[in-house]
Amino acid sequence: MSTQEGLFHAFSTQTLAEWQAKIEQDLKGKPLSSLQSTDADGNAIAPAYTHENSRLRAQPFKAMARWDTVQELFVSDAKTANREALDHLNQGATSLLFYLFGDCNLEMLLKDIEIQYIRVNFVVEGDALALSKRLIDLMESRGLEPIEIAGSINIDCLENLARTGNWQESKTADFRRAAILYDLLPENIRGLCVNVNLFANAGASPAQQLGIALSMVYEYIYELHLNTSRGFWINFAVGGDYFGEIAKLRAFRRLWAQLHAALEIEETEAFIYAETSMRNKTILDRYNNMVRSTSEAMAAIIGGANEISIKGFNHTYKAPDAFGERIAKNQLSILEHESHLETVLDMAQGAYFIEDLTEQSAEKGWAFFKAVEKEGGFVKSMESGWLQKQVEATARKEQEAFDTGQKVLIGANKYVQRDEKLKAFIEQGHFAASREEKTTVRKIITRRLSEGLEQ
């Protein structure tokens, strides 16, 4: 029997020039350049890749191949949310994210939930410090060691500034609260949350998202006088550019290491929470959202996300419900248990195209980070309006591409169901908010591409 090495030697090595010649032959007179393109950040996309036109570098990656399947829950009543959380855990969720809008009975919320075996995350609009103390008390009452519990408490004051246009209290008070929370929390509960998903859903390009993520991280490091990256939790929204999104997440890990080297601080592994984007989701021909979010989840997995949340396909027109949430968890279950994507650590390693796109994305992301810092950093660039203008210009270009049909969303601007009656099923339409009220800085507004057609 031939060895694997012997089998490879049976085939002659092809040069890049030979591949290109074969492609031109198959094009029957069309130039090779007709297959060349660029993405939203100007990254060059070639029709063929070999070791000759690819740049391969060592790629930092997460320690384990598996990811956690996240279920998000909006908490209005602790008892109801507890019952729903237990149902979701029985349906395959391995991580919970609770949105809390005020005081909450934590013991009731987490009743019968064995938090030592899952990740538990909180997005807090109320008193995060009080919640943290109650969580620590709960751990002690259950006899749990701090090392056994993992998750996050999310009060990201920088995202709040961008989303609402205002500080939660004031810049000084908000950073002071973040510092206290950082010191209070056990090591595996992350309290420095950076929510870049806002900018993706507002239309920022992948390179802009990378640069903004770095600038937000650096703002926290600077304001809190940190000498380590322990405690950071980075939330990215993953959009429809499959290979570009894989490259974005891989590039972030590379830039994470680069930032630490530049600041000469202790580096810990980057922890990435990925959620499916809302920007490319539609109300028109709504079931196509399942296909979109499945490919986005695959990109998040291959890109190396630690936690992944698929938004329900019907979130564009109604509040989260049992059917949409069950389908979302099933999508990730299929990718894990039937496609076995959890068995390989870095599936993109050695793929010349993705490796090259990762390199280009990292370069563009670092360049945008430097541009933000040249404006004075994240906060000052928001106060001057510079960052909003950059994101809005990119979003406007993408919207124009959608409006003219260059960017396609099936069922929305191509192969449209002309007789679809949206009013028959829209309960709570997901449309862009208004900017009318006076705020400290101009808000970042999230907007879906298909809103104009649907309204």
N, C-alpha and C positions, 0 to 999 in steps of 0.2 A: 504493500500500500504506500502511495506517495505521501510524503510529509507535507504539511502546509507550506513550508518554505519551498519545497519542490514544485508545488502547484503554482506559486507566484512566479517562479522562474520560467514557467512554461509560457508566460505572456511577455511580449516585448514592452519596454517602457515607452510611453508616448510623451512627447514634449508638448508644451503649451502651443507652440506654433502649429504642430500637427493637428491638435484638437481644433484650433481655430480654422485651419484649412478645411477640415472635415465639416465644420459648422457652415462655413461659407459655401461649400459645395451643396449642402442640403438646403441652403437658402435659395438656391437657383437664381443667382444674380443679385440678390439683395446684399448690401454691405453688412459686414459684421457689426458695424456701429448701430444698425437698426435694432439690435437686441440689447444695446447698452442703455442704462437709465440711471437716474439718481433718486434718492428718497427725500423725505421732507427736510432732512438736515443737510442735503447735498452730498451724502455718501454715495460713492460710485458703485454701481451694481454691474458687474461684468457677466457675459453669457457663459463663461467657463472659468474654472479655478483649478490650479494645480499648485504644487509647492513653489513654482516659479513666480507666480503673481500673488502669493499670500504671505502675510506676516504672522508667524506663530510665536506666541509668547506664553510664559507660564501663566496659568489661569487659576486664581484663587477660587475655591468652591466651598460649599457647605460640607459639614463633617459627615452627614448621613444622607442617603439617597431619598428616604421617605419624606413626605410632607404631612402636615396636619390639615384635615378637612374642617373648615371653619363654618359654623352656623352663627349668623348674626340675629340678635333678638332685641326688639325695642321694648323696654320694661315700663309698663304703666301700672301693673299690679304684680308684686313679687310672687304671689302664689300661682297666678296664671303663667307667668314667665317660667317658673320652676317646672311646672307640668310640661310646658312646651319644650324646655331644654332637655328634660329626660326623654321625651319622645324623639327628639333630634339625635340624641346620643345613641338611642336604640336603632336609629336609621343610618348610622355610619359616621356621624360627626365625631371628631376627635379633639375639637377645639371650640370653645364658645366665646362669642363677643357680645357683651351686654351693653346697650345704650341706656345710660341712666340719666334722667332729667331732674332729679331731686333726691331727697332722702329715700333710702331703700332698706328694707329689712333683709340684711345679707344672709342671715341664718335661714330665713324662709326661701330666699332666692336660690340658695345652694343646697337646700335640704335634699338628702339622699344622693347628691352628686359627689362622687369620689374625685375631688379635685387633684389628688396626687397622681392620677392616671391620665389626665387631659391637660390642655392649656386653657387658662381662663383669662379673658381680656375684658377690660371695662373702658368704655368711652364716657367720660364724666362731665356733665354740665354743672353739677352741684359741687359739694365740698369733697374734693379728692383726698385731702389729708384725713378727714374723718373716715372716709371709706377705707383708706389704707390701714388705719388703726383697727377698724372692725375686721378687716380681712386677717390681719396678724392675730387678733384675739381669737378669731374662728379657727385658725390654724393651730393655735395653742390648745384650744378646747378639744380639738380632735387628736391631739398628740402628734401633730405633724411637724417635721423638721423643716426649716426654711428651704433647704436644698431640694426638698421633695416637690415644691410648688413652682410652677412656671406660668408666665403670662405677662400681662402689661396693664398699666393704668394710664390712660391716654387723656392728657389735658393740653396738648400741643398749643401753646399760646401764639406761636408764629402762624400756624394754619388758621387759628381763630381770627387773627388780625387780617389775613388775606381773605378769608371767607366772609366775615361779617363787617370788615372795615374798621373794627375797633379792638382795643385790648380788652381782656376780660375785666380787669380793674384798671391797671396802668402798667407801663412797661416794667417799672421797678418792682411792683407788687407781683406781677405775673412771673417774672424770672425768680423772685425770692421764693414763691410757692413751688416752682419747679425744682429749685435747689433743695428745699426742705423735703419734698417728695423723694428726690433722688437719694438723700441720706437716710430716709426712713425705710424705704422698701428693701425686702430681702434681695439677694443678688440675682435670682432668676425671675423676679418680677420687674419688668422694664418700665421705667417711668419717663424716659426721654423719647417721646414718640414724635416722629416726623412724618406728616401726612402729605405726601407729594401727589396723592391721588386727585386732590382738588385741581391741580394744575393740568393733569392729563385730561380730566373731564371738561376743563375749560378750553382745551385745544392746544396745549403746549406740545412741542415736538419732543421726541425721545431725548435728544441732546439737551434741550431746555430743562426737561424733568431731571436729568442727571445733574446738571449744574445747579438747579434750584435745591435739590436734595443735599448736595454738598454744602451749599451756602447756609441752609438751615441747620445742618449738623454743626458747621463751624460757628454759627451764631450762638448755639447752646454751649459749645466748648469754650468759647471766649467769655460769654456772660457768666457762666458758672465756674470758670477757672478750673476746668477739668484737665487731668493728665492721663486719662484713659477713655476709651470708648465704651466701657461697660454701661449697660442700661439703655442703649439705643434700640429702637424698634422702627423700621422704615417701611412705610406703606406706599406701594406703587399700584396704580391702576394699569392693567394690561389691555391694550387695544387690539385692533384688527390686523396690524402689520405683523404677521406671524414671525418671520425671521428677524425683523427689526426689534420686536419685543423680546425675543430670546437674547439677542445681542445686547439690548438695554440692560437687562438684569445681570448678565455676565459682566458687562462693562462696569456696572456699579460696584461689583466686588473688586474689580481691578482698581477703580478710582478710590474706593474705601481704603485700600492698602496704600495708595499713592498719597492720599490726604494725611494719613497717620505718619508716613515717612517724612512728609514736608513739615508737619507740626512737631515731629519727634516726640510723640506720645505713645503710650502703650496701646497696642492694637488687640481687639477681640474680634471674633468672627462677626461679620455683618449679618444681622437678622432681618430677613425680608418677608413682609406680609404682602401678598399680592391679591388684588380683587379684580374682577372683570369690569371693564370700562362701561360707563353709561353713554358715552358720547356717540357711539355707533349703534346703539340699540334703538329700535323703532316701535311705534304703535302699529303702523302699517305692516300687514303681513307678519304679525308678531311672533309666530313660531320659528321664524328664521333666527330669532335671538338665541335659540338653543344651539344652533350650529355655530354662531359667532362666539358664544361664551365657551363652547367646548374647545374650539381652536385656541382661544385665549388661555384657557386653563392648561392646555398642552404646552403653550409657550412659556407659561409661568413655571411649569414642572421642569421643562428642559432648561430654562434659564436659571433654575436653582432656587426657587422660592421656598421658604421654610413653612409658611402657612398660606393656604389658598382659600379664598371665598368666591364662589360663583353666585352672582346676583340672580334671583329668579327671572325667568324670561319675561314675566308679566309685570315686573317692577315699573315699567314705563307708564302703565295706565291704572295700576291699583296698588293698594298696600300689600306688603308681603302676606302670602297665604300658604296654606298647607301644601297645595298642589305644586305651586311654583318652587317652593323650598325643597320639596321631596325630589322633584326632577333635578334640581341643581346638585343635590348631594349624590344622586344616582349617576350624574355625569362624572363626578370625581371618582365614585366607586368603580365605574367601568374602566376608567383610565388606570386605576390601581389594580383591581382584581382580575380584569379581563385582558387589558392591554399590558399589564405588568410594567408600567413605566417607573415603578418604585424600585426596580431591581438594579438600575444603572445609575451611578453617581453623576457623571457628566456626559450625557449622550451627545452633546455637540462637539466634544473634544475630537480634533482631527478632521472635522468637516471644514474644508478650506474656506468656503463661502462664509459660514457663520464666524469662524475664527477671524477672518479679515474684517467682517462687518463689526465684530466686537471691538477690534482695534480702532476702526474708524469712529465708532460711537464713543469710545473712551476719549479719544482725542477731541472730538467735538464737545463732549460733555465737560471736559476739563477747561476747554476754551470758554464755554459759557459761564462756568463757575468763576473764572478769572474776570470775565466781563462784569458779573454781579459784584464781585469784590472791588473792582475799579470804581463802581458806583457808590461804594461805601458799605457794602454788605447787604444782606437780605432786607433788614428793616429799613435802612436808608433808601434802598432802591424801590421799596414799596411806597415810602413817604414821598419820594420825588415823582412817582408814577412811571418810572423807567421800566420796571419789571412788568407792570400791567401792559404797557405798550408793546413790549416784546412778545408776550403771550398772545395778545389780541391780534397782532399782525399775522402771526402764524395761524391762529384759529381762523382768521378771515380768509386767508389763502386756501385753507382746507375746505371751508364752507363754500367758497367760490367753485372749487373743484367738484364738490358734491352737486351744487346747483346747476352746473353745466354738464353734468353726467360723466366727468372724467373720473371721479371717485364714485364707485357704485355700491349701493346697498340694495340687494335684491328685495323686491316688494315695495320699496320706497321710491326710488328714482329709476328703476328698471324692472320690467316684468310686473307691472303694477296691477293689483286687483281693482279694476275700476268700480266695481259694485260693492266694495267693502264699506260697511256702515260702522264707522268708529264710535258714534254716539251710543251704539247699542251695547258696548261693553266697557267704555272708559268710565272708571269710577273715581280715579284720583290721578289726573294727568301729570306726568313729570316734565314740567316746562321751566324755562329759565326764569329766575327771580328778577325782581325790579331793582334798580339802583337809586330809587327816588330819595330815600332818606339821607340826611347829612351824616357822614362818617369821618373818622380820623384819616383814613386812607381810602382810595378808591378800591372797591371790592373786586375780587376775582369772581366772575360769573361763569358758572358751568352751563353748558348748552349742548343739547343733542343736535346732530346734523340734520335730522329729519323734521325738526319742530315746525319749520315754516310750512311744509307740505301738510302736516297734520292739523295745524291750527286753521 
